[in-house]
């Protein structure tokens, strides 16, 4: 048998879904199976593709063309402790965006998200720069958040003031920070984030190689997040004990969504 998870969304969402299944599988001493049917059905401007094949754990997980077990759907955005009690053979459907679903197996999750292959020459060069300074990953999510009315209404765009305040917070805690900017709109960032000084805007990895940007973000010592699961994972995969992380207090345009379990308490919300 196996714990089957129905994967949906982009890379960050898929990572959350795999992580909760992986943690539950570790509890039940079983394996994870991946249901990828959603990717054949998604369409429109935010069409997604399966993106976990860069990682060792998902790459070794079997595919489940049709999940035989009882489907357990996420009931709300808040953490559900009942998920940890599910039995082998369960099928998970939802987003499960909280570290609480898998923190007891953090080491297992980090191993699962180790990369199958090493970085190419360009990314090795950036990794060298990141490792040589007090590197701060700054993630700016625009893309469909800016161009698609439905996405904008759901997620909302973070104001520039958030990034100014976050950079000030990091600079007050970190000596000589060097900012590395990751975004789906690098040209906008070059203009709008001039207050970051001589920041390095990382723009050479194409969308289909988003995991390479994630590798670079995770190598940074400190993090300024967007309201995006992509930068959430960039910060979570980093392992430095002195890490400073600033995350947005408001993750969705709708302030009524309960996001209390989304960010670990060790991160600062602004």
N, C-alpha and C positions, 0 to 999 in steps of 0.2 A: 504493500500500500504506500501511500505518500500523502503529504500535505500539498494540495494543489492550490495555486493562486492564479486568479484571472488578472493578467497584467493589462493596464490601461494607462494612457497619458504619455508624457515625455519621460526623459531619463530619470529625473529626480523622483517622480511619482512611482516609476517602475522599481526604483531602488527601495523605497519605503515598502512597497508591496512584497518584494522579494525578502526584505529583512524580517518582516513579521512572520512570513511563512518559514523562513530559515530558523528563526528562534523557536517557533512552535515545533518544527521538525526535530530540533535538538532536544526539546523536552520529551518528545515521544519516541526518540531514537529511530527516526524514519528519514525519508528523503523528501526533497522538494520537487514537485512537478509544475511545469509552466504551461498555462493555458493562454495561447497567443491569438485566439480567435478574434479579439477586438480589433487587432491591427488590419484585418481584412475587411473590416466594416467601417472604420473611421474615415471621414472625408472632410472636405471643406478647407478653410484657410489654416486650420490648426491640425491637419492630418499628421499623425505620429507613426513612427515605425519602432519595431522592437530594437532596444538600444543596449541591452545588458550583455551582449556577446563579447564585450571587451574584458569582462570580469571572470575570474576563475570559477567561482561557485555557480553562477548561472550558466556558464558555458558547459559545465558538466551535468547540468540538471536535465532530466528527460522532459520531452514535450508531451502534453496531454491534449490530444485532439478533441476529446469529449470527456469532461470530468464526471466520474460516476457517483461521487459522494453527495451528501447534502450540502447545499450552498449556504454559507453563512455570510450575510450581507452586513456591512458596517451600518450601525444604527444611527450614529451621529458623528460629528467631527471630533468630539471629546473621546479620550481614552476609555476603552471598554475592557475592564479586567476579566470579563468572561471569555475573551478570545484565548487567553492563556490556558483555559481549561478544556479547550476543544480536543477531540480525539483524532487519532490517526484516520485518514480517509476524508477529513474535512476539506471543503472547497471554500476558499476565501475570496470575497468580492468587496472591494472598497479601496480607500486610499490609505488609511491607517497611519496618519502623519503624526507620530509621536515616538520619541525615543523609548518611552515606557513599554512599548510592545516588544522591544528587543534588547534593552540595556543589560539584562542579566546574561546575555550571550554576546556582549559587545565584541569580544575577541574573535568569536566565530564569524560574526558579521564582517569585521574588518578583513579577516582572511578570505572570506567569500568575495569581497570586493577588491581583492588584489588583482593587478592587471595581468592578463595572459601574456602580453608582449611588452617589451621595453619601449621607451620613447624614441622617436626619430631624432635626427641631428638637431633640427630647429628647436624642438621641445627640450632636448637635453641642455641646449644653450640657455634657454629661459630658466630651467631648473637650477642651473649653476648660478644665475643672477639671484634667483629667489633664495637660494641657500646662503648667499654671501652677505645678506643684510637683514634688517628688521622688516621683512616683507609683509605687506598687508594686502590681501586679496579684496578687491572692491567689485561687487557684482551689481550690474545695472541691467534690469530686465525691462525691455521696451517691446519690440516686436509686436505680437498680437495684443499685448496689453495696451499699446498705443494705437494700433491700426484697426483692430476688430472691436466694434461697439459692444458686443456681448462679453468679450474677455475683459474689456475696460470696465464695464459695469460690474463684473463679478470680482475682479482682482484689484483694479485701480492702479494708478501709477504713483510711485513714491515721489514726494516733492524734493526739489534740490536741497531744501533746508534740512531734510533728514540726512543727506550725505554730508553736508557741511558740519552738522552737529556730531555725526558719527566720526568724521575725520578729526574733529577737535577733541573728542573723547579719547580716541586712540592715541593722538599726539600727546595728550596729557599723561598717558600711562606708558608710552613706549618712546624710548630715545631714538631719534633720527629714523622715523618710519619711512619706508619706501613703498609707494602705492603701485599695485599692479591691477589694472582695470580689465575686467572681463564683461563683455556685453554683446548682445545681438545688434547693437547700433553703435559701433565704435566711433564713427564720425561725430555723432551727437555728443558722445562722451568727451572727445578731444576738445570740443568747444565749451560744453557746459560744466565740465569738471576741472577747469583750469585752476581752481583753488587748491587742487591737490599737488600743485607744483610740477616737478618733472616726473610725472607718473608715466609708467610704461603701459600702453594700451595693447593688450594681447589680441591680435586679430587674424592670426594666420591659420588657425584651425577651423575648417569648414563645419557647418552644422552637423553633418553626418559623423563627425569625429568629436562630438561634444565631450566624450569621456576624456579626451586629451586635455581639454581645458579644466575638467574636474581634477585630473591628476596634478595640474599646475596649481590650482587653487588649494588643494589639500596639502601641498608642499609649503604653502605660505605659513608664516608664524602667527599671523593675526588675520581677522576677517571682518568685513563690513558686508552684511547680507542685503540682498533685495528680498521682496516678498515672493520668494521663489524656492521651491524644493531643491533646485539645482545648487544654489549657493548654500542652502542648509547642509547638504551633504559635503560640499567643499569644506565647510567648517567642522563638521562632525568627524570626518575622516582624518583631519589633522590631529596630531597626538601630543603636541607640546604642552606641558603642564602650565606654563606661563602665558598661554594663549589668551588674547583679548578678542572677544567676539561681540559685535554690536548687531542687533537684529531689529527689524521694525516691530513696534508694539502692535500696530494694526496690519494684519496680513491680508484682509479682504476689504473691498469697498463697503460691504455690509458689516458694520461694527457689531451686530448682534451675534455673529458667528463666534462660538466659544473656542478660542485658540489657546486657552490656558495651558494645555498639555503639549503644544506644538514645539516650543523652544525649551531646551534644558535650563534649569534655574541658574546655572553658572554663566549663562550668556546675559548680556545687558540689553534691555529693550529701550528703544528710543522712538 
